[in-house]
């Protein structure tokens, strides 16, 4: 569990850090004295609990909390304040807790024991990728509707590559195979990538796609996938490979053959 702690007062920051370490020794702590620095860091690291000062100067705690909720809808926001004046705003924001300063271990522990989004709930991933049979991507139990069908196919390519960075050229080769006019395809790919970003931003799925210059990858730890579970757990998996894999696409034949070979070996033993 990752706990983000942001206070400009060094003494308060250290106190909260010590209290949280005592409450949950296994928690990963990310402590900052600047809200802008903390916000930048949180874009690349999912936050489970954020303990924020309401009176941060660069970006006040409530606005910071709103940004975090947009990135991570299941983040637990715990505010510390000098008075009660922001309590209603925190309530309207569905914060997990609102405490008055000075902080105490007992008060923080009560908040940790009564989180709005408990750890068990957060362990249920919002995204499920179905690869056995036809490929489909589900978020919160519903199929994702992309503007273009080939945007969905990009996601299939990334999931097929199991977290490996996949170049634009490799994506183009899968989506259009030997079809000509590479410059036109590169332009079309830019539109597809924008559709992918817009769709995932609308669904608040920041961090699912890991981008580098000219390539992308799927964050395998952020999704549930029948393929990944079966490869990890084989016969003990709750999903079973029955010979069908991303049936609507022709490009995964290499992985399809790999799965067949693994399956034959499992049932021959």
C-alpha positions, 0 to 999 in steps of 0.5 A, a space after each residue: 500500500 502506498 501512502 502519500 503524505 504532503 505537509 509544508 511544515 517539516 515537523 508535522 510531516 515527520 510526525 505523520 510519517 512516524 505515525 503511519 510507519 507505526 500503524 502500518 510498517 509495510 506501507 510504502 511512504 511517499 513524503 513531500 513538502 511541496 504539493 506540486 512536486 508531490 502531484 508530479 510524483 503521483 502521476 507515475 505511482 498509484 496512491 492508495 491513501 493521501 494524507 494532505 494539509 488543507 492549507 498547502 500554498 502552491 496547490 491547496 489540499 482540497 484541489 490536490 485531492 481532486 486531482 488525485 481522485 481524477 487519477 485514482 478514483 479509489 484513493 482514500 483522502 485524509 485531510 488535516 486542517 487547522 479548523 473545521 472550515 473545509 470540512 463540508 468541502 471534504 465531505 462533498 468530495 467524499 474524502 475518507 477522513 478529516 482531522 484537526 491538527 495537531 495529528 495523533 497516532 490514535 486519530 490516524 489509526 481510526 481513519 486507517 481502520 475505517 477507510 472509504 475504499 478498503 484494501 480488499 476493495 482496491 485489490 479488485 481490479 477495474 479492468 479485465 482483459 478477455 483474450 480466450 475466445 474473442 478479445 474484449 476489454 471490460 471496465 467495471 464489468 462493461 465492455 469499453 466503447 472506443 471511437 475506432 475499432 482499431 483502437 481496441 485492437 491496439 490494446 489487444 496487441 499490447 496485452 498480447 505482448 505482456 507488458 513489453 514496450 511495443 513500437 509504433 512500427 510493430 503496432 502498424 505491422 499488426 493492425 495493417 499487416 502488408 497494407 501499403 502507404 506507411 506514412 498514411 498509417 502512421 498518421 492514422 495511428 496518431 488518431 488511434 493513440 489519441 482515441 486510446 488516451 481520451 477513452 482511458 482518461 474518461 474512464 479514469 484509467 491513468 497509468 494503464 498504458 505506459 508510454 515511451 517515445 515511439 512505443 507503448 506497453 500495458 501495465 500488467 499489474 493494473 489489470 486482470 487478464 485470463 491469459 496472464 492468470 492462466 500462464 501464472 497458475 496453469 491448471 489452478 487458474 480460474 480461467 482455462 485455455 480451450 484452444 481459442 485466443 483472440 479469434 477475431 485477429 490473425 496476427 497473434 498466431 505465434 502466441 496462439 501456438 505457444 499456448 497450444 504447446 503449453 496446454 498439450 504439455 499440461 494435459 499430457 502429464 
